[in-house]
């Protein structure tokens, strides 16, 4: 390995440490990093972020020996590539946080900012294929050391929280079974609906679904024919993605209109909270389809566990169920199967999204309240 490649490998290792995926420093990973980063940016990452992923401007000046203007120039460039989050903290001090390559970093921001069609598909084909190869390598890592990863999966925090739909196709409320054993005044709960989240935020941005864009570049058309510009960000995160050109600012009214379209398409709302703590503010919401979105496909493909917070569990009234199979088709995590002539739900897999209840033609499905952590390891490939 020559000196320059060695330098890129060192920077790649630092970037990997900033995330949760156990990516190996392979030729594929190095090729991806070389596409994004200049040698100057690599040097900057190595010198400043090897020990700490979050630094203030004063800390960066001390570590780098650069002026504030030079630091701003480099970090602005890295931010526009999806490697730095640069926003003021609550005290107004500018903070610079190194982002990982995937979940959430350069990968997501690369495919979030534009609609993939026509010449754009060709433009992004090389990087999409490299990411696909990198994820296949990650699958080999996970599957090759499967038993060693299980204890790690069991203690990982849930990266997102499912926020269900509460009305069916006709606008009728889905039946909610309240947990009477928990007094409402004793339980602090996060926002119950996406509408609540939208209405409490003044800064809202929307970008294209990076998962559907990525899959489209690889040749997969969304089976749900889902709307594409549906990824919401809020507050500080919204200001960041707008500043970097990853998304556009929208009003609450626009956001509510997009929300209605996502629910009509049967998409699943997944809220991401600051610090993966569901008691903290939501910084973004993904509106996911069954066949494209990484939350589901990486799990099904044996790459990552499905870990999710939810406050609901679907319940099926067998007397009302006709066994039509609509819920089985719609469920994003294969939690429902038609056995005999009735739908059966596996609690371990259910993320409480409410999509089964929304599209049930006989209103045979309700949602039961109760905070749960869903944790299902990726399937073991024999």
N, C-alpha and C positions, 0 to 999 in steps of 0.2 A: 504494500500500500504506500503510495507516494505521500509527501508531506501535506499536499492540499487535500487529498482524499481523507487522510487521517484527521485533518482539521474539521472537515465536514462530518466525519463520524463522531467526533467529540461533541460538536454542536447538536447533532441528531440525538445523541444519548441524553443531553440536557433537555431537549424538547420532549422526548419520550417520558422523562421523569416528571414532567409537568402534567401528564395525563394519567388515566387509569388503565389504559390498555398496555399489556406487556409485549410491546413490539420489539422485534429483534433488529439489531443494526445490520441489515442485509444490503445487498447490492440494490434491491428495489427501493428500499427506504432512502438510501443515499442518492439514488437517481431523482427521487421526488424532491428531496431537500435541495439538491443542486438546481432543479428547475426554478424553485422559488427564490433562493437566497444568494446574494452576492457574497464575495469573500469578506468584504467589509462588515456585512451583517452577521456573518458567521463569527468573525472575531469579536464583535460586540456581544453576541449571546454568550460566547465562551468566557469572556472577561467578566461579565456582570451577573449572569444568571446561574452559574454552576452550583451555588449553594442556596440562593434564595430566588423564588419565582416572582416575588412581588417586591418592588423597590420604589422609593420616592425619588423625586428629581435630585434632592441633595445626596442621597445614597448613590445614585448613578453618577453624579459629578465626581464624587470621591473615588468610586471604583474605577471609572473609565478615564478620568483625567481630562474629559472633554468639557467644552462650554455647554451651557444650557441650550444654546442655539443649535450646536452640532448634535447634541443628544436628541433634540426635538426632530431634527431632520431625519436621523436614522430610525427613531421609533415611529415616526409618521409613516415611513416607508414599510416598516415591519407590520404596522397596524393595518395598512391597506392590503397586505398579503395574508392577513389573518393570524399573525404570530404574536402580536402584542395587543393587550387591552389597555387603552390609555384614557382614563377618565378621572375626574377629581373625586376624592373620598368625601365623607360627610362634613369634614372640616374645610373643604375647598382645596385641599392639597392634591396636586396631580400625582397619580399613582400609575405605575407601569407594571403590568402583570404578563409574564410569559405564558402563552397559550400552547397547548399540545397540538399535535398534528390532527388528531381525530378525537372528538367528544370533549369539548367543542373547540374547534380551532380552524386551521387552514382548510381542511377538507370541506367542512360545512360552509364556510364563508365563500369558498371558490365556487360552489354550485348553488349558492343562495341568491346571487346578485342579478342573474339574467335568466330569461326564459330560454330553454334549450330547444332551438328549432333551426332548420336550415343550415347555414354555414357555421352557426355556433356549435352544433353537434360535432362537426369536423374539428373545430378549433380546440375543443376540450376532450377529444377522443383519447389522445395520448396519456394525459394525466389521469383520466378515468380508468383506463386499462391498468395503469401502474397502481392505483389505489386498489383495484380489484385483485391484482396479484399480491399486494401487500396483505390484504385481508385473508387471502388463501394461505399465505405463509403464517399468519396469526392462527388460523384454524389448525395448521399442522403443529404449532407450538402448544396450543390448548389441548388438542387431542393426544399429542405425544406425552403430555404430563398431566393427564386428566385428573387422576386421583389427588395429585398435589395441589391442584387449583380449587378443588371442592371446598376446603376449609376457608380459602380466601373469599370465594363467592359468598359464603354464608355470613360473613361479617361486613361485606361491602354495603355502604349506604345506598338507598334507592336513588337513582339519578333523576327520577321524575315521579309525578303523582298524577294518576288518572282522574280527570274531572268528567263525570258522566253527563250524558244528555238526560233531560227530565221530561221530554214530551215525545209522543209517538208521531208518526207521519201525518196524522190528522190534527196535530196540535193539542191532543188530549194529554193531560199529565200522566206520566208513568207512576204506578203505585209504589210508594215508598213505605217500607216497614221500619218503623222507628224502634231503636234499641231502648226500651223502657228502663233498663237497668242503669243507664248513664244519664244523670241529670244534665240538662243543657248548660245550666249555669256553672257546672263543675268542669265542663270540657271546653277548652279553647280550641276552636277548629279553624283551619284555613278557609279561604273563600270557597263557597259551595259550588258556584257556577262560573263559567267563563265570562258570562255577562257581568257578574260582580267584579271580576278582575279587570275587565275593560273599563267599567264605569268608575273605578277608583284611580285610574291612571290618566294623566294629561299627556304624557309622552308615550306615544304608541307608534311602532313601525311595523311594516309588513314586508317580507321578502318571499322569494320563491322557495318551494319545498326542495331542499337540497337532495333529499333521498329520491324524489321522483325525477328531478333533473339528472342526477347521477345515473339512475337506471335507464333513463331515456337515451343518454349518450352511449350506454352499453348495449342499446338495442331492445330494451324492455319497455313496452308501452303499458301504462298503468291500467290494470284490469278494472279498476273502479271508475275509470274515466273521471278522476277527481279533479277539482280545481287546483291550480298550481300555486298561485300567489296567496299563500295561507299561513306562513310562518310569522307569528306575532312576537315582538319583543317590547319590553316596557321599561320606563324609567331610564336609568343610567345605560342599560344595555341598548335601549332604543336609540338614545343619543349617539352611542358608539357606532352602531351599524349604519345609521344615517350618515354620520360624518365620514365613514369609510366607503360609502357607496354600495354597501351590501343590501340595503333595504331602503324603502321610502317612508317618509312620515305620513301618517294618516290620522283622521279624526276618530273620535269614539263612534260617531255615526257610521263611518266607513267600515270600522272594525266590526260593528254589530251586523252590518250587511254581509260581510265576508263570513262571519260566524254562522249566520243562517245558511249560507251556501254550503259550508263544510258539513253541517248537520244533515242537510238534504242529501248530501253525497254519502252519508254514513261514515264520516271520518271520526277518528278517536282523538279526544282532547287529552294531551299530556302536558302538564304544567311543570316547568323547571324552576326550582326555588334557589335563592342565594345560599351557597354552602351546602346544597342538598338537604336543607333543613325545612321541612314543610311548615314550620311555624314562622319562617321568614317570608319576606315578600317574594312573589313570583317575578322572575325576570324575563320569562318567555313562555310561549305555548306552541307546541308542535301539534298540527292537526294531521293525524297519521292514517294512511290507508294500509290495508292488510298485506298487500303484495309487494310494496316498494320500501316501506319505512324500515330503517335500520333497527329500531327498537324490537321489531319482530323478526326480520329476515336474518340478522346476525345470530339471533338465538336459534332459529330453526336450522340454520346452516352449521351449527355446532361451534360457533365462534365465541359468543358472549352469553352470560346468564341473562335471564329475564328477571330483573329486580325492579319492583314497582310498589309505591305506596298507593293505597286506595281506601276509601271510606265506605265502599259498597260491595255487595255480593249479589249476583243474580239468583233469583228463586223461580222455579218453574212449577206452575200449577198443572199437574198431569191431567186433571179432569178437563181443563180448558185446552190443553195442547192437542193439536191435530196431527202432529208429526210431519208438517209441511217441509221442514228442513231449512227454512229461511234463516233461523238463528244459527244453525251450523255453518251455513254459507257465509254469514256476516261476521261471525266471531273471529277476531284478529289473532287469537292465541289458541285456537282449537280446543277451547274448554267445553264445547257442547257437541254432542254426537247424537244422532238419531239411532236409538236402539229399539228394535221392534218397531213400534209405531209411535214412540214418544221421545221427546228430547230429554237428554240426561246431561247435567252439568257437573264437571269435575272442579271442586272448590279450589284445589291447589293451583289451577291455572287461571281462574277467573280474575280479571283486573277491574271488574265493576264498571265498565265503560258505558253500559246501558244500551249499546247498539242493538243487541239481541231484542231488548224490550221495545226499542223504538220501531223496529220493523216487524215485530210479531203481529200477524194479521188477526189473531184472536185475543190479544192482550193477556196472554197466559204467563207473561214474565214480569216480575216485579223486582225491586231492588231493596235489599236489606242493609240498613246502616250498621257501621261498625268498622273502626280503623283496622286495617290489615296490611301486612307486608308480604307481598308475593315474591317468592324467590325460587325460580326453577332453573337448575343448571342447564347448559346447552346439551342437546342430545349427544350421547357418546356414539361415535362412529366406529363400527367394528372393522 
